[in-house]
Amino acid sequence: MPADLKDSIVKAVAAATNEVFSTMLVMEATPGEAYCEKVPQVSDGVVAFIGLAGKWTGTGMISCSPALACRLASQFLMTDYQPGSEAVNEEVLDAVAELANIIIGNAKNLLEEELGPMGMSIPTVIFGRNFTARSAGQGEWVVTPFQCEAERLEVRMHLAPARDPMPLRHGYQPPECVELR
């Protein structure tokens, strides 16, 4: 991954994460030293993925412990979820998915100035122990860790130039444009 792209991703992720934490969660997230990773690590906790597509394609992801997921959901939904894996329920998973949507979406918006328009998928959330999450794409993930109340939150992004679009299938006729009046 080119160094300037890595730097752009780190800056966009840091700005987006800090904005969400300061305005929506009223919490502090201190960024750590960003790094690149080719091989995903074994995880425990909550992970939320969002696909990105356009001239650049890839995946954005946030991950954290069950305790931090409960704390974030408590702040985001203004209710109390006691920390621990037994407290991770549908509401906590939905809150983490929405926070991923906002953080990755804000970072995407900042990156679009440099990379062009991108669309986003809806979030997918995984919760468990001893699992490995990876993208089918080749290349490196840019990992930006954040310290939040003695817990670690990681925001990861994997972006690569999109492949050339495939030609239309033989025999396929695209619908004609109809002018509406």
N, C-alpha and C positions, 0 to 999 in steps of 0.2 A: 504494500500500500504506500503510495507517495506520502512523504512527510507532510506536505502542505494539506493534503486531504485529512490525514490523521489529526493535525492541529485544528482544522476547521470543525471536525466532528467533536473533538474534546471541548472546544470553546462553545459550540452550540449546545452540547449536552450539559455542560456546567451552567450556562446561562439559563437553560430551560428548567433544570432541576432546582437551581437556587430560587428562581421565580415561583415555582410551584410550592416549594417548601416555605418560603417567606410569606406568600400571599394566601395560599389555600390551607396550609397545614399549621401555620404559625410555629414553625420549628426551624432549627438550623441544620443544614447539611453541609459539612465541610469537605470539599473535594480533596482527594488524595492524588498521588502520582498516577497518571494514566499510563497504560501499557497496551501492547498488542499481544494477542494470543491466537495461535492457530488451532490448538487442540483444546476443546472444551473440558472444563473440570467437572468432577463428580460433585453434585449439588445435594443439599438438604434445604428444604424450605419452600418458598413460593417464587415462582418464575412466571412472568407475563411477557409474551411475544407479540410483536406487531410486524406484519410484512410491509415492505415499501416497494413501490414500482414506479417506473418512469424511465428517463434516459439512464438513470442509475437505479439499481434494484438491490434489495437486501432485507435485513431484519433488524429491528430494534428490540431490546429486551431489558427488563429490570428484574433484579432478583434480591431477595432478602430473607432473613430468618422468619420463622412463624411469629416470634415475639415482636419483631419490628413490623411485620404485616398487621398484627393486631393493633399496635400503637398508631400506625399510619391510618388504619381504618377508623380508629377511635377519633382521631383529630379530624379526618375528612368528613365523617358522618356525624360528628358531634354526639357520640354515644360512647359506651364503655365496653371494650372487648378485652378481657383479661389476657395477658400475654401467655403464650404456650400453644403447642400444636393442637391441643384439644379444643381451643377456642377458635381455630380457623374454620369458619363456616362459609356458607354461600355469600353472605354480606361482606365478609372480609375479602374473599376472593374477588368479588365484584368491585370493591373499592380499589384493590391493587390493580385490577384490569383497567379501571378508569384512570388511575394515576399514571399508569404506563401509557395510556392513550394520550393523556395531556402532555406528559414529559416528552415522549417520542414525537408527538405531533408538533409541539413547539420547537424541538430541535430540527425536525424536518422542515418546518417553515423557515428557519434561519438558514439551513443548508440549501434550500431552493434558490436563494439568491445567487449561489455559486454553481449549483448542479442542475438547475432547471426544475420544472414541476414534477412532483411525485405524489402518488396516491398512497393510501394506507388501508390495510385490512382491519377487520375488527380484532380485538385482542384475544389471545388464547392464554389461559392460565393453567399452570401445573402446580400441584402441591404434593409433596411427598418427601421421602428420604432415599438417599443413595441412588440418584438418577443422573444421567448425563443428557444434556440438551444441546443439540447442535443444528446448524443450518445445513441444508444440502449444498449450498454454494461453496465454492472454493475460496480460499483467502483467509485474511486475518480479521479478527474481531478487535475493535478498539474498546477497551475496558476502562471506564472511569469510575473508580470507587469513591464512595462518600461515607463519612463518619457521621452517624446520627444517634445521639444519646447512647453512646457506647456500643452501638450496633453498626453493621456494615450494610450499605445498600450499593449495589453495582448496577450501572447503566452501561449496556453494551450495544454497539452498532457494527454491523457488517454491511458494507456497500461495495458494489462493483458495477462497472459499466454494463448496461443491458446489452444482450446479444441482439444482432440484427433481427428485425421482425421476420417471421416466416412468411413466405409468399402464400397467397390465397390457394386453397386446395383446388385441384382441377375440377371443373364443373360447378364450383360455388359461384353464385351470382349475388353480389351484395344488393340489398334493397335499394331501390332508387329513392332519391330525396324527393319529397313532395313538398311543395310550397304551400304553406297554410295561409289563408287570408282571414 
